[in-house]
Amino acid sequence: MSANILGITCDTPIVIAPTGSNRAFHPDGELAVARAAKTGNHLMMLSTVASTSIEDAIAARGAPVWFQLYTTQRFEIAAALIKRAEAAGAPAIAVTLDVRAPLKWPTAVRLRRTDTRDCASCHTPNSYLSSKPNFAGIDLAGTTGTTVTNLTWDTVKRLRDTVKVKLVLKGILAAEDAKLAADAGIDAIVVSNHGGRVEDGVGSTIEALPEIVAAAGGRMPILVDSGFRHGSEILKALALGAQAVCIGRPYLWGLGAFGQPGVERVLAILRGELRAAMQQLGAPSLKDITPAMVRRA
Ligand SMILES: Cc1cc2nc3c(=O)[nH]c(=O)nc-3n(C[C@H](O)[C@H](O)[C@H](O)COP(=O)(O)O)c2cc1C
């Protein structure tokens, strides 16, 4: 099951998707996730708004970690984050494209009424980003959060000129955008709908994947995430042309329940399921997984 993802060899094509504020789930936060990723030799992406810095995550992982980038409303902030991540040894910057409007989470809105805690004790004005270690020392004037309303293909061109390591776009859902990404010299894309957390009516990534793979035409590797819960589902994405599959919530459930051993267990279950599914289909290695293994109605 070993996979080479943009020059990094891993024991598995199952990748840790970036999720913010992991200390909300367990006091060890992203350090526990990084150590679990090390145990199973998984590629990890660290969120811009992680509760651990990129330097500490790379140290805990014991290997390079990709840095997920929210560009924020000011390019200078993005440039400073890129510089920091590159200096720390991140071999790729994955720019998230898909948080473009304030999010409405009905569960959060409903629960807010019953939550009697003093929000201002943590969420003082403009404190969200400044409380995140990756922003330490960066002037945050003019920006308040991760919602980015001014990100265009011109910004992507500017990012391409700024980023010295690999540049990845996360949040592509259409063949047209995949083609624009390839034309812009992007190194890889992550087909993602952010786990369906941004837009209720959005389509699934497994449905979008084949047209995106076709549009990319082999010019760049394609990763996918959102909703993958079993090894057999991961195998279907690989069969339809994904090079790797990222997971988000499943490892967070393990983290919240048991910390590092919980994340290790979730990853081991997924690896075991993928292995079993490959054996069942007679695919001894990832390159033996083919589109014909998935029948579509
Ligand atoms: C709690 C949580 C926080 C997240 N934070 C980020 C983030 O900071 N940056 C980002 O690019 N994606 C973020 N995501 C989206 C994930 O990277 C990923 O696209 C998604 O979780 C994959 O779907 P899955 O959870 O169904 O596996 C977050 C997802 C969750 C559940």
The ligand as a MOL file (V3000), in Angstrom:
LIG
                    3D

  0  0  0     0  0            999 V3000
M  V30 BEGIN CTAB
M  V30 COUNTS 31 33 0 0 0
M  V30 BEGIN ATOM
M  V30 1 C -13.4040 20.0340 12.9280 0
M  V30 2 C -12.9000 20.2560 11.5300 0
M  V30 3 C -12.0090 21.2830 11.3140 0
M  V30 4 C -11.5090 21.5100 10.0240 0
M  V30 5 N -10.5790 22.4850 9.8250 0
M  V30 6 C -10.0490 22.6730 8.6020 0
M  V30 7 C -9.0060 23.6240 8.4110 0
M  V30 8 O -8.5750 24.2850 9.3450 0
M  V30 9 N -8.5120 23.7640 7.1590 0
M  V30 10 C -8.9910 23.0330 6.1000 0
M  V30 11 O -8.5100 23.1990 4.9750 0
M  V30 12 N -9.9580 22.1130 6.2570 0
M  V30 13 C -10.4890 21.9130 7.4820 0
M  V30 14 N -11.4390 20.9500 7.6580 0
M  V30 15 C -11.8460 20.1290 6.5040 0
M  V30 16 C -10.9360 18.8960 6.3830 0
M  V30 17 O -9.6400 19.2300 5.9770 0
M  V30 18 C -11.4910 17.9040 5.3430 0
M  V30 19 O -11.6930 18.5590 4.1010 0
M  V30 20 C -12.7820 17.2390 5.7690 0
M  V30 21 O -12.8640 17.0740 7.1650 0
M  V30 22 C -12.8290 15.8700 5.0960 0
M  V30 23 O -14.0430 15.2630 5.3250 0
M  V30 24 P -14.2890 14.1310 6.4460 0
M  V30 25 O -14.2560 14.8450 7.7600 0
M  V30 26 O -15.6470 13.6700 6.0620 0
M  V30 27 O -13.2250 13.0740 6.3210 0
M  V30 28 C -11.9560 20.7120 8.9300 0
M  V30 29 C -12.8670 19.6760 9.1850 0
M  V30 30 C -13.3250 19.4380 10.4610 0
M  V30 31 C -14.2800 18.2950 10.6800 0
M  V30 END ATOM
M  V30 BEGIN BOND
M  V30 1 1 1 2
M  V30 2 1 2 3
M  V30 3 2 2 30
M  V30 4 2 3 4
M  V30 5 1 4 5
M  V30 6 1 4 28
M  V30 7 2 5 6
M  V30 8 1 6 7
M  V30 9 1 6 13
M  V30 10 2 7 8
M  V30 11 1 7 9
M  V30 12 1 9 10
M  V30 13 2 10 11
M  V30 14 1 10 12
M  V30 15 2 12 13
M  V30 16 1 13 14
M  V30 17 1 14 15
M  V30 18 1 14 28
M  V30 19 1 15 16
M  V30 20 1 16 17
M  V30 21 1 16 18
M  V30 22 1 18 19
M  V30 23 1 18 20
M  V30 24 1 20 21
M  V30 25 1 20 22
M  V30 26 1 22 23
M  V30 27 1 23 24
M  V30 28 2 24 25
M  V30 29 1 24 26
M  V30 30 1 24 27
M  V30 31 2 28 29
M  V30 32 1 29 30
M  V30 33 1 30 31
M  V30 END BOND
M  V30 END CTAB
M  END
